[in-house]
Amino acid sequence: MGSGTLQSVENVALKAAFLLAMFVQTCNGGNILVFPVDGSHWVNMKILMEELHAKGHSMTLIRPSTSWYIPETSPLCTVITVPDEIRFDDFFDVYLKRQIEFLKGEASVLKFLSIQWEFFDMLSNAHHLLCNLLSRMIDDRELIQRLQNEKFDLVLTDPAISAGVMLAHYLKLPLVLNARWICSGEGHFAIAPSPLSYIPVPGSGNSDDMTFSQRVKNVFFYGIMLIQDMYVVRPHYKELCHKHFDEDCDVLAYTQEADIWLMRLDFVFDFPRPTMPNVVYMGGFQCKPSKALPDDLEAFVQSAGEHGFVIMSLGTLVKGLPSEMADEIAAAFAKLPQKVIWRHLGERPSTLGNNTMLVQWMPQNDLLGHSQIKAFVAHGGTNGVQEAIYHGVPVLGVPLFFDQFDNLLRVRERGGGLILDLSELNQHTFHASLQEITQNPSYRENMQRLSRLHRDQPMGPLDQAVFWIEFVMRNKGAAHLRTDSYKMPWYAYHSVDVIVTLLSLFGLLVLTTVATIRYLCCRLCCRKKIKRE
């Protein structure tokens, strides 16, 4: 056989193998219903969807019509847009401004309670609006019939707003959670043993090594979490249950029924704690090697020479800090020998130095992976903190709200960064903190150590997450990994009934013994008395 004929046969064989692979991939592809949460949570969900799409799975995504970031059309999936009335507009900017005024001004219990009430009202409104959206979906019999006819293999949702959890239960589909937060707080508290003696409650500002007073504070914050769940969040889901579900349902129980929890953290980042078999840790799954920077950014960072550069970003929820505070930060940046790239959407600070570039968007991952980066000024969102750990970049944290202080606390406890509270932020404190971060090599060394630990895994976190999603599809769920302990009443879960029963039996035994001894003693005394008489 000639070489040309042999090459032709090989080409045909390669094409046949390729077509067969495509056929097998198509046949094995699953059908997934995705119900995401907007904002930075959508960034996480999109990365998962991109990988699932690359694996040949089909997806249908449900989005509200007023979504901030979730597009109306996507090459990754079929998009179903549901009309809604979700409006938050500039809530987070206004809330942040009021919080800064409170911290900088004369603090009072009344002001603090007022700010917290506004936040709880916003949180309650968010759950109310999403429950209304799901209620309209269920009332739309044509839409529900369409979803039922699709024969989905599972629902993939973010349970921070639990409409997707409720929909999965309504459609009787296996459930996979892309989670760290659920509607009642941090996800672990719903499914894993969480002793308050060493598991810090979000918002408490505690580490896993607590003094007595910190443990008291931890219990107090746990109580706040329960009150928030009971009176701010859960009533909206109860109303939804009464309207559309036959049984006396509970959103927390439906969340606990999830087959797999894909947790957006790992124990390089978080404190060690008890966990469960159906919890899969995928912390840093969005992280990846850096790519080349755009020409303008590359030229800017190269112009810094040996001093390198610093980047600053405060996330997606706020447009910018108040102008007075932005001026303080800009003035501090102007004193640095490093170049600065600052994602800033507000007014141009009047004190901006020549070494600082303002941008409306930055390739954060690629900048963090650049060889000349010296520090990352961040608000403490999970995504940014995980990317900083992945690339080994020290962090100066400026927490704004939510879990951001707790995230930055974990970095600080491991020696990878500093935290600067808004109440303490001015030109001098900000500049001093930046100098400490950039000039003290221990912060970079500690973050690089965390980076090595994070990367030292048998399987990448994104691969692991996709494996377990496919596992649920192949096996129609993962009930064997899920405990039913959530169905137990609290007194049975904590063995209060057993302890009370055993103590009662012990008490009865003691009383019986004492009574018997007293009876025998009395009989003996009576006999002696009779003999004397």
Number of C-alpha atoms within 10 A of each C-alpha: 5 7 8 9 10 11 11 12 12 12 12 12 12 12 12 12 12 12 12 12 12 13 12 12 14 14 11 15 18 22 18 23 25 24 25 27 27 17 15 15 17 17 16 20 21 15 15 21 21 14 16 23 17 11 16 17 21 19 21 19 23 18 23 22 16 14 16 12 14 21 11 15 12 10 8 18 18 16 18 15 16 15 13 17 12 17 13 10 9 11 15 17 16 13 18 18 15 16 20 17 15 16 16 13 10 8 11 11 7 9 15 14 11 13 16 14 12 13 15 16 13 16 16 19 18 18 22 21 17 22 23 20 20 21 18 15 16 16 12 11 11 11 15 16 11 10 14 13 9 13 14 19 21 25 28 27 25 29 25 23 23 26 26 27 27 23 20 23 19 13 15 12 20 23 30 28 24 26 25 20 19 20 22 23 18 16 19 20 17 16 24 17 13 16 11 16 16 19 21 26 26 19 17 17 18 20 18 17 12 17 13 9 9 18 21 14 19 24 17 13 18 20 13 14 17 13 14 18 17 12 12 20 24 21 17 20 22 16 15 20 19 12 10 13 14 8 8 8 16 14 23 20 14 16 25 20 21 24 25 28 29 25 19 22 20 17 12 20 21 16 15 12 15 11 14 14 12 20 20 20 20 21 26 26 22 21 20 13 11 15 12 12 15 11 8 8 16 13 11 17 23 14 15 16 13 10 17 20 28 24 22 21 22 22 19 10 12 18 17 20 20 15 14 11 17 22 20 21 22 23 21 21 26 18 13 19 15 24 26 27 23 21 20 22 14 15 13 13 18 13 15 19 17 10 20 20 16 17 12 11 11 18 13 17 20 18 24 26 20 20 10 18 22 23 27 28 22 23 25 29 23 22 21 25 24 26 23 28 28 28 27 25 27 31 33 27 28 22 22 23 16 12 18 20 24 24 23 29 23 21 30 18 12 16 18 27 27 22 20 18 14 16 13 12 17 19 18 14 15 22 21 12 18 23 15 16 23 24 12 11 11 16 25 22 16 20 24 20 17 24 20 16 15 22 16 10 9 7 10 15 24 18 14 17 25 16 13 19 26 21 14 19 21 13 11 15 22 19 16 9 13 18 16 12 13 16 12 10 10 12 11 13 12 11 12 12 13 12 13 11 12 12 12 12 12 12 12 12 12 12 12 12 12 12 12 12 12 12 12 12 12 12 12 12 12 12 12 11 10 9 8 7 6
